[in-house]
Amino acid sequence: MKEMLAHLELLRVQMAECERLQQAARSQLKRDVYARALTRYKAIARELERAIACLPDFKPLRRPEIT
């Protein structure tokens, strides 16, 4: 699980870098490339979060919200 959490953190760093590069890009082509990469990183992060939540030893870092 530690490896999965480390990879999730790496994905979050990569997502932040894609957002930064997308905003700094001067050409539309580069902005589009970073936007597509960001979309893929987000999808992978969501999938990894779901997998981590299904692990038997998973303990949420925060309490679930009460509705």
C-alpha positions as CSV (number, residue, x, y, z in Angstrom):
1,M,0.0,0.0,0.0
2,K,2.9,2.4,0.7
3,E,4.0,2.1,-2.9
4,M,0.5,2.9,-4.1
5,L,0.3,5.9,-1.9
6,A,3.7,7.1,-3.1
7,H,2.6,6.7,-6.7
8,L,-0.6,8.6,-6.0
9,E,1.5,11.4,-4.6
10,L,3.7,11.4,-7.7
11,L,0.6,11.6,-9.9
12,R,-0.6,14.6,-7.9
13,V,2.8,16.3,-8.5
14,Q,2.7,15.5,-12.2
15,M,-0.9,16.9,-12.4
16,A,0.2,20.2,-10.7
17,E,3.2,20.4,-13.1
18,C,0.9,19.8,-16.2
19,E,-1.4,22.6,-14.9
20,R,1.5,24.9,-14.5
21,L,2.9,24.1,-17.9
22,Q,-0.5,24.4,-19.6
23,Q,-1.0,27.9,-18.2
24,A,2.5,28.9,-19.2
25,A,2.4,27.5,-22.7
26,R,2.4,30.0,-25.5
27,S,1.0,27.8,-28.2
28,Q,-2.4,26.2,-28.4
29,L,-0.8,23.0,-29.4
30,K,1.2,22.8,-26.2
31,R,-1.8,23.8,-24.1
32,D,-3.8,21.0,-25.6
33,V,-1.1,18.5,-25.1
34,Y,-0.8,19.4,-21.4
35,A,-4.6,19.4,-21.0
36,R,-4.8,15.8,-22.4
37,A,-1.9,14.7,-20.2
38,L,-3.7,16.2,-17.2
39,T,-6.9,14.5,-18.0
40,R,-5.1,11.1,-18.2
41,Y,-3.2,11.7,-14.9
42,K,-6.5,12.6,-13.2
43,A,-8.2,9.4,-14.5
44,I,-5.2,7.3,-13.3
45,A,-5.3,9.0,-9.9
46,R,-9.0,8.3,-9.5
47,E,-8.5,4.7,-10.4
48,L,-5.6,4.4,-8.0
49,E,-7.6,6.1,-5.2
50,R,-10.5,3.6,-5.7
51,A,-8.1,0.7,-5.6
52,I,-6.5,1.9,-2.4
53,A,-9.9,2.4,-0.8
54,C,-10.7,-1.3,-1.5
55,L,-7.6,-2.6,0.2
56,P,-8.4,-4.5,3.5
57,D,-5.9,-2.4,5.5
58,F,-7.0,1.0,4.2
59,K,-7.8,3.6,6.9
60,P,-9.1,6.9,5.6
61,L,-6.9,9.9,6.4
62,R,-9.9,11.9,7.4
63,R,-13.3,11.2,8.8
64,P,-16.1,10.7,6.2
65,E,-18.5,13.6,6.1
66,I,-21.8,12.9,7.8
67,T,-24.8,13.8,5.7
